[in-house]
Amino acid sequence: MERFATTPLNRRNRRIQALLRGLFLLMTLLLILPVALILATLIVKGGPALTFDLLFSDPRLGMTAGGILPALLGTVWLVSLAMLAAAPLGVAAAIYLNEYAGDGWLTRLINLAIINLAGVPSIVHALFGVGAFVLFFGLGASILAASLTLAVMSLPVIIVTTREALAAVPMSYREACWTLGATRWQTIRRVVLPNAVPGILTGVILELSRSAGETAPIMFTGAAFFLPLLPQDVFDQTMALSLHLFVISTQVPGVPEPLPYAVALVLIGLVLMMNALSIGFRLWLRGSRRW
Amino acid sequence: MSDRTSPFARDTTLHGDCDRRDAAWYIDKGVEWLLFLGGISAILFIIGIFAFITHEGMGFITTRFDAGEFFTTQYWTPSDEYDPEYGILAMLAGTASVTGLAMLTAIPFSLGAAIYIGEFAGERAREALKILVELLAAIPSVVWGFIGLSVMNPLLIALFDIPVGLNIVNAGILLGLMATPIMTSIAEDALKAVPDRYREAAEAMGATRWQVIYKVVLPAARNGLLGAVLLGVGRAFGETMVVLMATGHAINIPDSPFDAVRALTATIAAELGETTAGSDHWGALFTIGILLFVITFLINLSADLIVRGIRGK
């Protein structure tokens, strides 16, 4: 460009470009700023209340004092069971779509269903959970019903990320295995899946963190405002961290100011930790990939 | 992926009666069926969701429901013992105003971020910025709602000298931030889908980077960008916890952005726990659920058709 004489028009165009480039960068940074601000606020206001006692004791005095242990354990229960249900189904669906399905109308229909399932509002998932698991299948408001509701919600994301992990395994690996006389399933089990497992895990961890933060789907299907006892089995109700934050910040009067900040900090810390794990996993994976 | 014909097809034609239906063959067939069931599970769940919420809402729809009252009146008094009214007009207005304001903030920011990340940023900055913008999506909705209550509320009161800061502006800004990551990511995909030779041709004519983006890339990516916006609308429209906690939750047709409103999703979340299964109120809440399902279905369907439209070309 510099070889030619610059005209005023050239200069003007470049000024516009520099200006807009700066503007777009500013917009991008403004999107990152809220996360930093939120984290900083939570740490400053909730940090002092984040004690050993908070994490490992029961709520007391109508949830205005004490800890969040039952809610923390409840969330762990809910998301573990949800992933136990969603991961096998999601992986099976992804294997079918990536390894077996052709390009016909059924595949299009399945893809459409996945996109729509991912877009269903969380409160509609809650209604489905109430109508199907709580009432129709008679599970009652229970850990099982809430987990299954979360599982249905997680399914589309797990399918999509698993499918990407499977699609990243080169076709030549499969062809080499077929040539040796292996069946299609033998090829998937011995060659495709082992190569895709890290990618699948990345997706599952990410979805685990997302469902830990969900509130609406578990509100009426198994999470309770307050329970004096820890759940004994999967047919009991449980407290959950996300719902606990909602309850103490809107429903309970006289909660000391730092407490909800500390609970929010624990929740977001849990979610971000799992996110970081997943991102780290992804970066490591990219570095160590053999193809 | 490429060719998927069975690896045995050639085997049998070459060796005539080479029948390899051993245990492995039957296992293979069995697993294929199991996987097929997994594959269609998404379809079954979509049908299941619609069937179960309709099942619960049917009692209300067949007896009490009156479309005229439901969609065009703003009086929602389902717990009134003598004369319960079921009008959702005010909630429709609430949801629409909050979603609208969310898009007003999210569209320019996500588009700007997508252009910077996709067209200006270098390789390393791009990866870092993408991860950082994704972080917005990692914050749970109940935490956003809590921020609306505890940070945005006093901030708005101080900035605009209003008595209460739980209103359309509060929830709209938060929803906008929540919808931004998916919109940025889809918009960036749309920009990336524009072939580089378009850019090269324009640059060869002496266009600056911005002229290339404005005159060539954006028009070529138009459909993908529209799809990104629609997906964002779907997200904001269906969000529950933020609108429950930050809008003020007051039944009201707004005439200022600082008015408190109530959203469709929030109404279900707030009232389902207080109703008895099978009552009119219960059925009315499920009917709102059906409406939410149908609207998000249509939004997602059109987003998909629009995005697929560019891929097809």
Interface residues (C-beta under 8 A of the other chain):
Chain A: M1 N13 R14 I16 Q17 L20 R21 L23 F24 L25 M27 T28 L30 L31 I32 P34 V35 I38 T41 L89 G90 V91 A92 A93 I95 Y96 L97 N98 E99 Y100 A101 G102 L106 L109 I110 L112 A113 I114 I115 N116 L117 A118 G119 V120 P121 S122 I123 V124 H125 A126 L127 F128 V130 G131 A132 L135 F136 V152 L155 P156 I159 A167 M171 W178 T179 G181 A182 T183 R184 W185 Q186 S209 R210 A212 G213 E214 T215 A216 M219 F220 S242 L243 L245 F246 S249 T250 P260 Y261 A264 L267 I268 V271 L272 N275 I279
Chain B: M1 S2 R4 S6 P7 A24 W25 I27 D28 V31 E32 L34 L35 F36 L37 G38 G39 I40 S41 A42 I43 F45 I46 G48 I49 F52 I53 H55 E56 P108 F109 S110 G112 A113 I115 Y116 I117 F120 L129 I131 L132 V133 L135 L136 A138 I139 P140 S141 V142 V143 G145 F146 I147 L149 S150 V151 L177 T180 T184 G206 T208 R209 W210 Q211 L231 G234 R235 F237 G238 E239 T240 M241 M245 T265 I268 A269 L272 G273 A277 L285 F286 G289 L292 F293 T296 F297 I299 N300 L301 A303 D304
